[in-house]
Amino acid sequence: MALRIVARTSVHIAWGGLLLGSLAACQSAGDGSRGRANNLTQADTVAGDPMTAGDLDVGDEAAAADTDLGDASRATCGMAQYQWLPSSAVGAVLEDQTIYQWSELQVKAAQSYIYYETGIMYSRAPAHDVELHRIRYQTQDRGALIDATGMVLFPTDAGPASFPVLLFLHGTCGFADVCAPSRNIEDDGSGNYFNAVLAGLFASWGYVVVMPDYLGMKSLGAPSPELHPYLVGEPTAIASWDAVRAGLKVVEGVTGQVTQGQPVLVWGASQGGHAAAFTVRYAPHYAPEYTIAGSVWSVPPTNLMAHTTLALTTIRKASANTVGFMAAAEQWYGPLTTGLSPVFKPPFDTTVQPALLASCSPDVLDGVSALDQLFTDGLLSAVASYSFDTLQPWYCMAEQNSLPTTDIPRQNDVPSLMILGELDDLVDPGVERESFAILCGQGERLEMLECTGAGHGEAFFWSIDQAFDFMEARLSGTPLSTLCVAQAAAACQNQP
């Protein structure tokens, strides 16, 4: 089996290797769609006054609530010490572009377009006009100000203050600015156009949708300073909550209605499922002003340690994800004086990171067909002898980004749904069933849905109606009916 770091898939598109499990194609230069069965029109792009981190007076931005930090450093795994900045320093809108203004009729055309692309028709019908904004906003990373980008979509024909917030977290798209999901959404030949249309459909169902790009993947502003911290929970959770803070300011600025008190739903798939789980975990520590009504984790690698162990035992698609995680984590937790040499053999110890920066689907692993061609003997033997914990800080990095073993304490009781694919060959469903049991034993309020016959991307698309059913039940206060009861695989509602 040859490894290939690749950044997309859908129901009908699959490039071998590292697969995207949420939206169709988070790529700046897509392959184009199979048709143009839509009449969507693009509004004139209206850019706000660009700002930089240095333009922001942190004393002028009122805080909804201070972050839970005290004087303690947040550093782990041998990092340099740092503290989070207060919430008054983050969440400002630095740049705002109006990209689309869609009527309800145009969103209905978009639903037909999605059906044409995926073969799936969802039970909910578009009910609202929608506006899509691309934003650059203020967030932080390791105690320093940094900017990030994303999309905000909201109904415009009814008061947005009456709609819940849907924080949608995308799957693997890549590791650099060129891969940002909000980039090139004006181009209906780009894979990102599909993402924008699908998010617009969600908004038309009655949600304020906030879709961050994550750190290291920007569509606006100066280049990001380093790789996207792939599968590292803290920076993704922080940037996601700051995207909500900024996104709601955009909505308020357009509509004049206060939206800060609305309940939040957190949903993500694949990498985004991992992000959703950690975004919920970090909420009471970083964004306690928000009430999370529920969350959905579609095909999530919640137990990153177990997936990493499998990926370092036998070659599989997740072996490529492990390369991405280690390459990105070395920069975020370090940089280490040893670089990647403890885990990657030459030349990969020096070529992987530049390759990930240069392309959303790099060919740096082409030709690798065995683990020992890529990973060091020390790493493979440590895993094989159950002594991975002797190889630090690499073991700590995987441990801290696994939900069952992270040191971040659980301080909320958010009802959540874990969605698995019976035939998922990227996020191993057996690992996640075990993680489900462990997390339930730790007090998580979880339900499970496993889609019969579904691979990684299919499990997301085939369960969209059920994900919304779950979230809407939580909004209405309906109690969980199968709390922490593992479910046998069954046909999911949107299976073609």
C-alpha positions in Angstrom: 0.0 0.0 0.0 1.5 3.3 -1.1 1.0 6.4 1.2 -0.2 9.7 -0.2 -1.1 12.8 1.8 -4.3 13.9 0.2 -6.8 16.4 1.4 -10.2 15.5 0.0 -13.0 13.1 -0.7 -16.7 13.1 -1.1 -19.4 10.6 -1.9 -18.2 10.6 -5.5 -14.6 11.9 -5.3 -11.8 10.0 -3.6 -8.1 10.5 -3.9 -6.3 7.6 -2.2 -4.5 8.3 1.1 -5.5 10.9 3.6 -9.2 11.5 3.2 -11.5 14.3 4.1 -14.5 13.2 5.9 -16.7 16.3 6.2 -17.3 18.5 3.2 -16.8 17.5 -0.4 -13.5 19.2 -1.2 -11.6 21.7 0.9 -9.3 22.7 -1.9 -8.4 26.0 -3.4 -8.2 24.7 -6.9 -10.9 22.1 -7.3 -11.5 19.6 -10.0 -14.8 21.3 -10.9 -18.2 19.9 -10.4 -20.0 17.4 -12.6 -22.6 20.0 -13.6 -23.8 23.5 -13.1 -27.3 22.8 -12.0 -27.7 26.1 -10.1 -28.6 29.7 -10.6 -26.6 31.1 -7.7 -25.3 34.7 -8.2 -22.5 36.3 -6.5 -23.0 39.6 -4.7 -20.4 42.3 -5.1 -17.5 41.7 -2.8 -17.5 44.4 -0.1 -14.3 44.5 1.9 -14.1 46.1 5.2 -11.1 48.1 6.3 -8.3 45.6 6.7 -6.6 45.5 10.0 -3.7 43.7 11.5 -3.1 42.3 14.9 -1.1 45.5 15.7 -4.1 47.6 14.9 -6.2 46.2 17.7 -6.4 48.0 21.0 -7.2 45.1 23.3 -8.6 47.5 25.9 -11.3 48.7 23.5 -12.9 45.3 22.9 -15.5 44.5 25.7 -15.4 41.0 27.1 -18.5 38.9 27.4 -16.6 36.8 30.0 -13.0 36.3 31.0 -11.4 33.1 30.1 -10.7 30.6 32.8 -6.9 30.9 33.1 -5.8 32.3 36.4 -2.1 32.6 36.5 -1.4 29.0 35.4 0.5 28.3 32.2 -1.3 26.3 29.6 1.9 24.7 28.3 2.2 20.9 28.1 4.6 18.3 26.6 7.7 20.4 27.4 6.5 23.6 25.7 7.7 27.1 26.6 5.4 28.6 29.2 2.5 30.8 28.2 -0.9 32.1 29.3 -4.0 32.8 27.4 -4.9 36.4 26.7 -8.2 37.6 28.1 -11.3 37.4 26.0 -11.2 41.2 25.7 -8.2 40.8 23.4 -9.9 38.4 20.9 -12.9 38.1 18.7 -12.7 41.4 16.8 -13.6 41.4 13.1 -10.5 42.6 11.2 -11.8 42.2 7.7 -15.3 41.4 6.3 -16.3 40.6 2.8 -19.8 40.0 1.6 -19.5 37.2 -1.0 -23.0 35.9 -1.7 -26.6 37.1 -1.1 -28.9 34.2 -2.0 -32.6 34.2 -2.1 -34.6 31.3 -0.8 -35.2 30.3 -4.4 -31.5 30.3 -5.2 -30.8 28.1 -2.2 -33.4 25.7 -3.5 -31.4 25.6 -6.7 -28.4 24.9 -4.6 -30.1 21.9 -3.0 -30.6 20.5 -6.5 -27.0 21.2 -7.2 -26.0 19.2 -4.1 -28.2 16.4 -5.1 -26.6 16.4 -8.5 -23.2 16.2 -6.9 -23.9 13.6 -4.3 -27.1 11.8 -5.2 -28.5 12.8 -1.8 -31.7 14.8 -1.2 -32.2 16.0 2.4 -35.6 16.1 4.1 -35.4 19.7 5.1 -36.3 22.4 2.6 -34.6 25.8 2.3 -36.7 28.3 4.1 -34.7 31.5 4.2 -32.7 33.9 2.2 -29.0 33.7 3.1 -26.0 36.0 3.2 -22.4 34.6 3.2 -19.5 36.6 4.5 -15.8 35.8 4.5 -14.0 37.2 7.5 -10.6 37.7 9.0 -10.7 37.9 12.8 -8.6 38.2 15.9 -7.7 35.1 17.8 -4.7 33.9 19.8 -2.2 31.1 19.8 0.1 30.2 22.7 -0.6 33.5 24.4 0.0 35.7 21.4 -2.4 37.5 19.1 -2.8 36.0 15.6 -5.5 36.4 13.0 -7.6 33.7 11.3 -10.3 33.5 8.6 -13.5 31.7 8.0 -17.1 32.0 6.7 -20.3 33.3 8.4 -23.7 32.5 6.9 -27.0 33.6 8.2 -30.7 34.1 7.2 -31.5 37.6 6.2 -35.3 37.5 5.8 -36.0 36.9 9.5 -34.4 38.0 12.7 -31.1 36.1 13.2 -31.5 36.5 16.9 -34.2 33.8 16.7 -31.8 31.3 15.2 -29.3 29.0 17.0 -25.6 29.2 16.1 -24.2 26.2 14.3 -20.4 26.1 14.6 -19.4 23.8 11.8 -15.8 22.3 11.8 -14.5 21.0 8.5 -12.4 17.9 7.9 -8.9 17.5 6.6 -8.2 20.1 3.9 -4.5 20.5 4.1 -1.9 22.3 6.2 -1.4 25.8 4.7 -3.1 29.0 3.6 -3.6 27.8 0.1 -5.9 25.0 1.5 -8.3 27.3 3.4 -11.9 26.3 2.9 -13.0 30.0 2.5 -10.6 30.6 -0.3 -11.8 30.6 -3.9 -15.5 30.1 -3.0 -16.4 32.5 -5.7 -15.2 30.0 -8.3 -17.9 27.4 -9.1 -15.1 25.2 -10.5 -13.4 25.1 -7.1 -14.2 22.3 -4.6 -14.6 25.0 -2.0 -17.6 26.3 -3.9 -19.5 23.1 -2.9 -18.6 23.7 0.7 -20.0 27.2 0.6 -23.2 26.0 -1.1 -23.7 23.2 1.5 -23.1 25.7 4.4 -25.6 28.0 2.7 -28.1 25.2 2.7 -27.6 24.7 6.4 -28.1 28.4 7.1 -31.3 28.4 5.0 -32.7 25.7 7.3 -32.6 28.3 10.1 -29.1 28.6 11.6 -26.3 31.2 11.9 -23.5 29.1 10.5 -19.9 29.9 11.6 -17.2 27.9 9.7 -13.7 28.7 10.7 -10.7 27.8 8.5 -8.5 27.0 11.5 -5.1 28.4 12.3 -2.5 28.1 9.5 -5.2 28.1 6.8 -6.1 31.7 5.9 -7.8 33.1 2.9 -7.2 36.8 3.8 -4.3 38.8 5.3 -0.6 38.1 5.7 0.7 34.6 5.3 0.4 32.3 8.3 3.7 31.9 10.1 3.7 28.1 10.3 1.8 24.9 9.4 -1.8 24.4 10.5 -1.6 22.6 13.8 -3.4 19.5 12.5 -5.3 17.5 15.1 -4.0 19.6 17.9 -7.0 20.4 20.1 -6.2 23.7 21.8 -5.4 26.0 18.9 -8.4 24.7 16.9 -10.8 25.0 19.8 -9.6 28.6 20.6 -9.8 29.8 17.0 -13.2 28.2 16.6 -14.7 30.0 19.6 -13.1 33.3 18.5 -14.7 32.7 15.1 -18.1 32.5 16.9 -17.3 35.7 18.7 -16.4 37.5 15.5 -19.1 35.9 13.4 -21.9 37.1 15.7 -20.5 40.6 15.5 -20.8 40.4 11.7 -24.4 39.3 12.0 -25.2 42.1 14.5 -23.5 44.6 12.3 -25.6 43.6 9.2 -28.9 43.1 11.0 -28.7 45.3 14.0 -29.9 42.4 16.2 -28.0 41.1 19.2 -27.3 37.4 18.7 -24.9 36.7 21.6 -27.5 34.9 23.7 -28.4 32.2 21.3 -27.6 28.5 22.0 -24.7 27.0 20.1 -24.5 23.7 18.4 -21.0 22.2 17.6 -20.7 19.8 14.6 -17.7 18.5 12.7 -16.6 15.6 10.7 -13.3 13.6 10.5 -10.7 16.1 11.6 -13.7 18.3 12.3 -15.2 15.6 14.5 -12.0 15.6 16.6 -12.2 19.4 16.6 -15.8 19.4 17.7 -15.0 17.1 20.7 -12.2 19.4 21.8 -14.1 22.6 21.1 -16.8 21.4 23.5 -14.1 20.3 26.1 -12.4 23.7 26.0 -15.6 25.8 26.1 -16.0 26.3 29.8 -12.3 27.2 30.1 -12.1 29.5 27.1 -15.6 30.7 26.1 -17.8 30.2 29.2 -20.3 32.8 27.9 -21.8 30.4 25.4 -24.4 27.7 26.1 -23.8 24.6 24.0 -27.1 22.8 23.4 -25.5 19.8 21.8 -22.7 18.5 19.6 -22.2 16.0 16.8 -18.9 14.2 16.1 -19.0 12.6 12.7 -16.3 9.9 12.0 -14.0 11.5 14.7 -10.6 10.3 15.7 -11.3 11.0 19.4 -8.7 8.5 20.6 -5.8 9.8 18.6 -3.3 7.7 20.6 -5.0 4.5 19.6 -5.3 5.5 15.9 -1.6 6.5 16.0 -0.6 3.2 17.5 -2.5 1.3 14.7 -1.0 3.5 12.1 2.5 2.8 13.3 1.9 -1.0 13.6 0.6 -1.7 10.1 0.6 0.6 7.1 -2.9 2.0 6.5 -4.5 5.3 5.3 -4.2 6.7 8.8 -0.4 6.3 8.6 -0.4 9.4 6.3 -2.6 11.3 8.9 0.1 10.4 11.5 2.7 12.0 9.3 0.6 15.1 9.1 0.0 15.2 12.9 3.6 14.7 13.8 4.9 17.3 11.3 2.4 19.9 12.5 2.7 19.1 16.2 6.5 19.4 16.1 6.1 23.0 15.1 3.2 23.8 17.5 4.8 22.2 20.6 8.3 23.1 19.6 10.0 23.6 17.4 12.1 20.8 18.8 15.9 21.0 18.7 15.9 17.5 17.2 13.3 18.5 14.6 11.5 15.5 13.2 14.6 13.2 13.2 13.3 11.1 16.2 10.3 10.0 14.2 11.0 10.4 10.4 14.0 8.9 8.5 15.9 11.1 6.1 15.0 12.7 3.8 11.5 12.9 5.2 12.6 14.5 8.5 13.5 17.6 6.4 11.1 17.4 3.4 7.7 16.7 4.9 7.0 20.1 6.5 8.0 22.2 3.4 5.9 19.8 1.2 2.9 20.3 3.4 3.3 24.1 3.2 3.6 24.0 -0.6 0.6 21.9 -1.6 -2.8 20.7 -0.3 -2.0 17.2 -1.8 1.8 16.9 -1.7 3.5 13.9 -3.3 6.3 13.8 -0.7 5.2 10.3 0.4 4.8 8.9 -3.1 6.7 5.6 -3.3 6.4 4.8 0.4 5.0 1.3 0.7 6.3 0.2 4.1 6.4 1.9 7.5 10.1 1.4 7.9 10.8 3.4 4.8 9.4 6.5 6.5 9.4 6.1 10.3 12.5 5.6 12.4 13.3 2.2 13.9 13.2 3.8 17.3 9.7 5.0 16.9 8.4 1.7 15.4 10.1 -0.4 18.0 8.8 1.7 20.8 5.3 1.3 19.6 5.8 -2.5 18.9 7.2 -3.0 22.5 4.4 -1.0 24.2 7.0 1.6 25.3 5.8 4.5 23.2 5.7 6.5 26.4 9.5 6.5 26.5 9.6 8.5 23.3 8.8 12.0 24.5 7.4 14.5 23.7 5.8 12.5 20.9 3.8 10.3 23.2 2.6 13.3 25.2 1.5 15.0 22.0 -0.7 12.1 21.0 -1.9 11.7 24.6 -2.9 15.3 25.1 -4.9 15.3 21.8 -6.8 12.2 22.6 -10.1 13.0 24.3 -10.0 10.0 26.8 -6.5 11.0 28.0 -6.2 14.8 27.7 -5.4 16.8 30.8 -8.1 19.3 30.0 -10.8 18.6 32.6 -14.4 18.1 31.5 -16.5 20.8 33.1 -19.7 20.6 31.1 -22.3 17.9 30.3 -23.0 18.6 26.6 -25.1 15.9 25.0 -23.2 14.6 22.0 -23.7 12.2 19.1 -20.8 10.1 17.7 -21.4 9.0 14.1 -19.3 6.1 12.7 -19.0 4.4 9.3 -19.2 0.6 9.4 -16.6 0.4 6.5 -14.5 3.4 7.5 -10.9 2.5 6.5 -9.5 5.8 7.8 -11.0 6.4 11.3 -11.2 2.8 12.6 -14.7 2.3 13.9 -13.5 -0.4 16.4 -11.2 2.2 18.0 -14.0 4.7 18.2 -16.5 2.2 19.7 -13.9 1.6 22.4 -13.4 5.3 22.8 -17.2 5.7 23.1 -17.2 3.3 26.0 -14.3 5.0 27.7 -15.7 8.4 27.4 -19.1 7.3 28.7 -17.3 5.8 31.7 -15.7 9.2 32.2 -19.1 10.9 32.3 -19.6 12.1 28.7 -23.3 12.1 27.7 -23.0 10.3 24.3 -25.2 8.6 21.8 -24.0 6.5 18.9 -25.0 6.1 15.3 -23.2 3.8 12.9 -24.0 3.8 9.2 -24.2 0.4 7.6 -22.0 0.1 4.5 -20.6 3.6 4.9 -17.0 4.5 4.3 -15.4 7.6 5.8 -16.9 10.4 3.8 -20.2 8.5 3.2 -20.9 8.3 6.9 -21.0 12.1 7.0 -23.2 12.7 4.0 -25.6 9.8 4.7 -26.3 11.0 8.3 -26.8 14.7 7.8 -30.6 14.5 8.4 -30.0 12.5 11.6 -27.4 14.9 12.8 -29.9 17.8 12.5 -32.6 15.6 14.1 -30.2 15.1 17.1 -29.3 18.8 17.3 -32.9 20.0 17.0 -34.0 17.5 19.7 -31.4 19.0 22.0 -32.6 22.5 21.3 -36.1 21.5 22.2 -34.9 19.9 25.5 -35.7 16.3 24.5 -33.6 14.0 26.7 -31.2 11.5 25.2 -33.0 8.2 24.6 -30.0 5.8 24.3 -27.5 7.5 26.6 -24.2 5.6 26.4 -25.7 2.6 24.7 -23.6 1.3 21.8 -25.6 0.8 18.7 -25.3 -1.8 16.0 -24.7 -0.5 12.5 -27.9 0.4 10.7 -28.9 2.1 7.5 -28.6 5.8 7.8 -31.4 8.0 6.6 -29.6 9.7 3.6 -28.0 6.6 2.1 -28.8 6.8 -1.7 
